[in-house]
Amino acid sequence: MEKNKVARATQNGSGNLPEKKFRAGAISATVWLNKGHTANGEETEYRTIAIERSYTNKEGQWQSTNSLRINDLPKANVVLQKAYEFLVFKEQELFASA
């Protein structure tokens, strides 16, 4: 699943790469490093977080969805908190090295 996303990002030259993935059971949160341009054309980087639930379909193939069930919410909370902590510490590292 995730490898396909990485391959597509590399192939299409979008420069969006997964930086870190947090998993709790079938629920995962992936921190993506994105590259873009500001309104005045300067290159910039920003991070986004994608959350998904993995499951097997009737044929036994692994799939993923962004739709969560009520029982998924505690695990979603855990992985989102870990992703947030990662981003906060990453930001502190940037300011410390400046």
BELRAZI-V541203 format. One record per residue. N is the residue number from 1. PHI is phi in whole degrees, -180 to 180 (none if undefined). PSI is psi in whole degrees, -180 to 180 (* if undefined). D_CENTER is the distance of its C-alpha to the mean C-alpha in Angstrom with 1 decimal. Layout:
BEGIN
n->N phi->PHI psi->PSI d_center->D_CENTER
n->N phi->PHI psi->PSI d_center->D_CENTER
END
This chain:
BEGIN
n->1 phi->none psi->-66 d_center->12.6
n->2 phi->-64 psi->-36 d_center->9.7
n->3 phi->-61 psi->-37 d_center->12.6
n->4 phi->-63 psi->-39 d_center->13.7
n->5 phi->-66 psi->-41 d_center->10.7
n->6 phi->-64 psi->-44 d_center->11.2
n->7 phi->-62 psi->-42 d_center->14.9
n->8 phi->-65 psi->-41 d_center->14.8
n->9 phi->-63 psi->-39 d_center->13.0
n->10 phi->-71 psi->-42 d_center->15.7
n->11 phi->-67 psi->-42 d_center->18.4
n->12 phi->-87 psi->1 d_center->18.1
n->13 phi->69 psi->19 d_center->17.9
n->14 phi->-71 psi->-22 d_center->15.1
n->15 phi->77 psi->4 d_center->13.9
n->16 phi->-87 psi->116 d_center->10.2
n->17 phi->-126 psi->144 d_center->8.9
n->18 phi->-69 psi->131 d_center->6.0
n->19 phi->-98 psi->-36 d_center->7.4
n->20 phi->-159 psi->145 d_center->6.8
n->21 phi->-129 psi->134 d_center->6.2
n->22 phi->-116 psi->134 d_center->8.4
n->23 phi->-133 psi->139 d_center->10.7
n->24 phi->-135 psi->101 d_center->13.8
n->25 phi->63 psi->-128 d_center->15.8
n->26 phi->-84 psi->-5 d_center->14.4
n->27 phi->-101 psi->134 d_center->11.6
n->28 phi->-138 psi->152 d_center->8.1
n->29 phi->-126 psi->126 d_center->5.2
n->30 phi->-113 psi->129 d_center->2.1
n->31 phi->-92 psi->122 d_center->3.2
n->32 phi->-107 psi->134 d_center->4.6
n->33 phi->-94 psi->118 d_center->8.4
n->34 phi->-111 psi->145 d_center->10.4
n->35 phi->-119 psi->140 d_center->14.2
n->36 phi->-158 psi->-163 d_center->16.8
n->37 phi->-131 psi->143 d_center->20.2
n->38 phi->-75 psi->176 d_center->21.8
n->39 phi->-61 psi->-29 d_center->24.7
n->40 phi->-95 psi->12 d_center->27.1
n->41 phi->92 psi->-2 d_center->25.5
n->42 phi->-74 psi->143 d_center->24.1
n->43 phi->-70 psi->144 d_center->20.9
n->44 phi->-146 psi->160 d_center->18.1
n->45 phi->-124 psi->145 d_center->14.5
n->46 phi->-151 psi->159 d_center->12.0
n->47 phi->-115 psi->145 d_center->8.5
n->48 phi->-130 psi->162 d_center->6.4
n->49 phi->-123 psi->129 d_center->4.2
n->50 phi->-112 psi->135 d_center->4.1
n->51 phi->-116 psi->140 d_center->6.6
n->52 phi->-151 psi->160 d_center->9.0
n->53 phi->-118 psi->130 d_center->12.3
n->54 phi->-95 psi->147 d_center->13.9
n->55 phi->-158 psi->165 d_center->17.6
n->56 phi->-105 psi->139 d_center->20.6
n->57 phi->-84 psi->-175 d_center->22.7
n->58 phi->-61 psi->-26 d_center->26.5
n->59 phi->-87 psi->0 d_center->26.8
n->60 phi->84 psi->12 d_center->24.7
n->61 phi->-92 psi->142 d_center->21.9
n->62 phi->-73 psi->135 d_center->18.2
n->63 phi->-132 psi->170 d_center->16.4
n->64 phi->-140 psi->154 d_center->13.3
n->65 phi->-145 psi->158 d_center->13.4
n->66 phi->-96 psi->-1 d_center->11.8
n->67 phi->-86 psi->126 d_center->15.3
n->68 phi->-111 psi->150 d_center->15.8
n->69 phi->-94 psi->165 d_center->19.3
n->70 phi->-59 psi->-37 d_center->21.0
n->71 phi->-73 psi->-13 d_center->20.9
n->72 phi->-81 psi->-19 d_center->17.1
n->73 phi->-61 psi->-41 d_center->16.9
n->74 phi->-61 psi->-41 d_center->17.9
n->75 phi->-70 psi->-37 d_center->15.2
n->76 phi->-62 psi->-41 d_center->12.6
n->77 phi->-60 psi->-43 d_center->14.3
n->78 phi->-63 psi->-49 d_center->14.0
n->79 phi->-70 psi->-34 d_center->10.3
n->80 phi->-68 psi->-38 d_center->9.8
n->81 phi->-64 psi->-43 d_center->12.7
n->82 phi->-64 psi->-41 d_center->11.5
n->83 phi->-64 psi->-41 d_center->8.3
n->84 phi->-63 psi->-44 d_center->11.0
n->85 phi->-60 psi->-43 d_center->13.5
n->86 phi->-57 psi->-46 d_center->11.5
n->87 phi->-67 psi->-39 d_center->11.3
n->88 phi->-65 psi->-46 d_center->14.9
n->89 phi->-68 psi->-35 d_center->16.2
n->90 phi->-63 psi->-43 d_center->14.6
n->91 phi->-65 psi->-39 d_center->16.5
n->92 phi->-64 psi->-37 d_center->19.6
n->93 phi->-63 psi->-40 d_center->19.6
n->94 phi->-63 psi->-44 d_center->19.7
n->95 phi->-72 psi->-32 d_center->22.6
n->96 phi->-70 psi->-33 d_center->24.4
n->97 phi->-85 psi->-9 d_center->24.5
n->98 phi->-80 psi->* d_center->25.9
END
